[in-house]
Amino acid sequence: MNVYDFTVKTSRGEAKSLADYRGQVLLIVNTATGCGLAPQFKELQQLSETYKDAGLTVLGFPCNQFREQEPVKDSDMQEACQINFGVTFPLLGKINVNGPDADPLYKYLKKEASGFLGSSIKWNFTKFLVNTEGHVVKRFSPATKPLKFEAYIRKLLADVKTGTPVV
């Protein structure tokens, strides 16, 4: 099993197979526009712009489970994040990341990479790095700024034939 086995909802409520991202490095993040960590959108966007042509896709999953910090409706999410944070990477449908109603993808991610406090998601902007085979290779805490782990992304994007970093 890997992340490509999951189907998620888009912000328009349509089914989106993560198999569509097969062969790409994924950075999966639970987001919230009203969170004090929302400035991380800027660094996530920077990584997306820098490495998208090399095979990185950032996927944002809005979540309202932490002090209701995601009041934006799914249908308005992409536009709100574009206007307020300059985000152009995909923002999918709002999900739960903890509890009995947690999205199956997040149940899988948490099982594959436990955090400091066990498997639950501590807060918004928990980040999971997934390799080109769809396996979780690293989990980063909400406090870890995205540019702090750029080297991990570069390593995963390294050219398979030469072993040298792309970009």
BELMO-V854935 format. One line per field, one symbol per residue. ss: DSSP state (~ for helix, > for strand, _ for the rest). phi: phi as a letter, one per 40 degrees, with the letter a starting at -180 (. if undefined). burial: I if it has 24 or more other ideal C-beta (glycine too) atoms within 12 Angstrom, else O. A space follows every 10 residues. Layout:
ss = ???
phi = ???
burial = ???
This chain:
ss = __~~~_>>>> ____>>>~~~ ~___>>>>>> >________~ ~~~~~~~~~~ ~~~~_>>>>> >>>_______ ___~~~~~~~ ~~~~~____> >>>>>_____ ___~~~~~~~ ~~__>__>__ ______>>>> _____>>>>> _____~~~~~ ~~~~~~____ _______
phi = .acccbbbcc ccgccbcccc bdgbcbbbbc bacccccddc dccccccdcc bccchcbcbc bdabcbffcb cccdcbcdcc ccccbgcbcc bcccbbbbgc ccdddcccdc ccacbdbgcc ccacgcbbbb cccgbcbabb cdcccdccbd cccdcccdcc cbgcccg
burial = OOIIOIOIII IOOOOIOIOO IOOIIIIIII IIIOIOIIOI IOIIIIIIOI IIOIIIIIII IIIIIIOOII OIOIOOIIOI IOOOIOIOII IIIIIIIIOO OOIOIIOIII OIIOIOOOOI IIIIIIIIII IIOIOIIIII IIOIOIOOII OIIIIIIOOO OOOOOOO
